[in-house]
Amino acid sequence: MVQEFKKVGVVGLGTMGAGIAEVFARAGFNVIGVEIDQAALDRGRGHLDKSLGRAVAKGKLTEEERSAIEERLTFTTSREDLADADLVVEAVPERMDLKRDVFGDLDRICKSETILATNTSSLSVTEIAALTGRPEKVVGLHFFNPAPVMKLAEVITTVSTSAETADVVTEVAKRIGKTPIVVGDRAGFVANALLVPYINDAVRLYERGIATREEIDESVKKAAGLPMGPLALADLVGIDVCLAVMDVLWDEYRDPRYAAAPLLRRMVAAGHYGRKAGRGFFAGRDEAPEPLPTGRYAEMIREEETLDLGELLIAPQIDDALRMIGDGYATAEDVDTAMRFGCGYPKGPTELFAERGAESVVTTLVAMGEYGLTTIAVPAPLLMDRLPDSPEEEGHGGCACHA
């Protein structure tokens, strides 16, 4: 079936949608990009032109390859032009009313065998599929920004998605050069459910004056070898996007773990969305390092030798990952693949766990609990099972999730 795909539609040509259109065109598909009006269409073409021009300048594309890609791209403001598409990927803003409008049109316009995919990062794929008369042919196909660069694609199935549809979309993801993981429809999927609470934890530490923004970011970069710290990453991703994901996680689980940090909500209310708004945790601020926060409670925590800033953020994420694996939602390989290929981690959470060992992670979580720095009441069962005093695992701090 993969070989029969000739034409792919992309609805919505913002930064992400334009990147998705580019990815498919690079892979040899004929792509038709759709926007709501001519101004939006022109902006979308501008995103593509800039991205392809950058690739040529860096020597990653020749001028001939760029021309061939551009020949496979067409643009329109009419969704009716998607009538003969084999696959359509929706990439409009994260509002259910917009999705409802798009999927209603696509279900009416596209041929019955067309697969419809949503690039949503936070909304329910099941609810989106229910907007159509073909829920068995609707999936989530979640790309990561920038789409031409990031290798992960999350394929999200619902209770209605057919096995054939999931298989086809997974193979298409591989064909366009992505590394797919296939999981069910659950808030945040894998990558965002692990990444955004980690960012939220960093915001809480900063908000409470435990450390400066520079200390927080540098400590995590050093501890996990990350190219970017959580607060700088929030600026890049969009602080408003982080809040939206936290709210979706909260709505689904009603767990204190997923309550957005008050500062996160206040920054969004103030319009400080990060780089795109020119104001954020780092964006738009003086380049000079911030002074160390004051306050006796913060000083006490900083003086506690067992509380390293880098483990304070890594330990809860490891716990989240092991809880996800223990729930049977994702495999250890899925978790590590998601964070490595979708979030730029040199090592995935279970690999970090194998390095640190269960005792170290649990000790950190317990100490965090004593200081009210985490809402994780009890460490994940899979984490507790790996403590050294477990009879069958005496002296071994490795990762059970690969066993």
Buried (B, 14 or more C-beta within 10 A) or exposed (E): EEEEBEBBBBBBBBBBBBBBBBBBBBBBBBBBBBBBEEEBBEBBBEBBEEBBEEBBEEEEBEEEBBEBBBEBBBBBEEBEBBBEBBBBBBBBEBEEEBBEBBBEBBBEBBEEEBBBBBBBBBBBBBBBBBBBEBBBBBBBBBBBBBBBEBBBBBBBBBEBBBEEBBBBBBBBBEBBEBBBBBBBBBBBBBBBBBBBBBBBBBBBBBBBBBBBBBBBBBBBBEBBEBEBBBBBBBBBBBBBBBBBBBBBBBEBBEEEBBBBBEBBBEBBEEEBBBBBBEBBBBBEEEEEEEEEBEEEEBBEBBEEEEBBBBBBBBBBBBBBBBBBBBEEBBBBBBBBBBBBBBBBBEBBBBBBBBEBBBEBBBBBBBBBBEBEBBBBEEBBEBBBBBBEEEEEBEEEBBBBBEE
